[in-house]
Amino acid sequence: MTDQENHQLFELMRSKAEPDEQSARLRGHFSSQALANGSAVAAFGGEFVWALESASRPHLYIDDEPAPPMRQLPGGLWTHSERLRTGTSHAHYYRVDTSIPGGRRFDTAAYGEDSYPQEGVPQGELSEELFHESPTYRGWKVSYWAYASPGVDPGTPSAAMVWQDGHRFLERDTRSRIPTVVENLVHKRKIPPMVLVLIAPGYIGGHDNSRSYAPRAVGHMRSLLYDTFNDDYNKMVVDEIFPKVDQTYRLREDGYSRAIGGQSSGGICSLNAAWFRPHAFARVLSRIGSYASIQWRYGQDNPFGEYPLGRFGDRDPSEILDGGNIWPFLVRKRDKRNIRIWLEDGSYDLENAHGSWPLQNIQLANSLKMKEYDFKFSFGNAQHSTAYGDAELPEAMTWLWRDYDPMMTHQDFVMDPAEKGKPYFRVKIFNR
């Protein structure tokens, strides 16, 4: 549904409209499946409406706290509406007869004003889908798009930011709303005009990009590109794709004027890029980063079977030893890189055979603190979902690009003095 429709639903639920009208509107707004499984939630900014179809009274929990009793409507529907804080995500689940329907928990972004189009703010330009066949990943083809914000002069070198899983950010009113956020922040002079290079992990074509980070048939290639701890991905982006983008929009070559961001495996990919080439990327935005052992190898046969491309360069993928699980310890024991890092994760992130996403992100944050990096750790009440990072994107972008001066090509990034006086992040365990 559109933002306007969500706002209108909230207004109706808060009005004195007849219960039959409200019930009919809810059924028209949400699918029957969403009403049954607990995922029916509409949000516009901080305006939230929840609805559930249940034969008995459900108990709604918002951010792990019991919400006021839900209101019963005709036809077995229950609803609740409430205003919540913006710039973050909010979690909800239900208990019905002491059980959680489907055991499901949902995160929903509460966008602030900078995530919505604003009157008088011009829009940027998005290219058509472009393709690159990489010699680094021999024979592999990726899709990418170039977005130029207002203020970008094709003849003048511009600041740039790379986003992994770029195909997810093409729609202006869904997910992170990256073009809208950039336009609003550029208009407010909080960030410089910039070119976004949106790179997908494989050939996309007609794939339904709303359903997955990458085409399911080639999903393992996404992990190989993003989770592998080496410089190969940088070779493709910096040495191969950037020169192509530069033919339309000239990009600045100093890392001070370049950022890179992504989510999940795209998050660790972003930190990999800046670690190996801080002169190319000095600003990192990592959301729900997969600092786990996904691409860790110890000499065994490739568990995926034969890759469609055979060998990459002179190295077999099964011989790659390091995985993302080394990151917290790598940062502590190696020389500090001159990079600025926004690190984001949630307390309900993944826990699986590859590792613990929350614990690894917490350990990485403490390592960054120990080495006195210029970093910000945002840890929320969220799952392995981009909702939390989507909602706080304006804050993250503003922080990442703060004090940027287009006349400079270098800055020594130092820890905020306020951060120095704070304790390390700790995990408290309670009896369950």
Sequence and secondary structure as in RCSB ss.txt:
>XXXX:A:sequence
MTDQENHQLFELMRSKAEPDEQSARLRGHFSSQALANGSAVAAFGGEFVWALESASRPHLYIDDEPAPPMRQLPG
GLWTHSERLRTGTSHAHYYRVDTSIPGGRRFDTAAYGEDSYPQEGVPQGELSEELFHESPTYRGWKVSYWAYASP
GVDPGTPSAAMVWQDGHRFLERDTRSRIPTVVENLVHKRKIPPMVLVLIAPGYIGGHDNSRSYAPRAVGHMRSLL
YDTFNDDYNKMVVDEIFPKVDQTYRLREDGYSRAIGGQSSGGICSLNAAWFRPHAFARVLSRIGSYASIQWRYGQ
DNPFGEYPLGRFGDRDPSEILDGGNIWPFLVRKRDKRNIRIWLEDGSYDLENAHGSWPLQNIQLANSLKMKEYDF
KFSFGNAQHSTAYGDAELPEAMTWLWRDYDPMMTHQDFVMDPAEKGKPYFRVKIFNR
>XXXX:A:secstr
  HHHHHHHHHHHTTT  HHHHHHHHHHHS HHHHHHT  EEEETTEEEEEEE SS  EEEETTEE S  EEETT
TEEEEEEE  SSEEEEEEEEBTTB GGG  EEEEE  GGGS  TT    EE   EEEEETTTTTEEEEEEEEE T
T  TTS BEEEEEESGGGG STTSTT HHHHHHHHHHTTSS  EEEEEE SS  TT  TTS SS GGGHHHHHHH
HHS SSHHHIIIIIIIHHHHTTTS B  SGGGEEEEEETHHHHHHHHHHHH TTT  EEEEES   SSTT  SS 
  TT S TT  BTTB GGG    GGGHHHHHHHS   S EEEEEEEEE  EETTEEHHHHHHHHHHHHHHTT EE
EEEEEEEESSSHHHHHTHHHHHHHHTTT  TT S       HHHHTS          
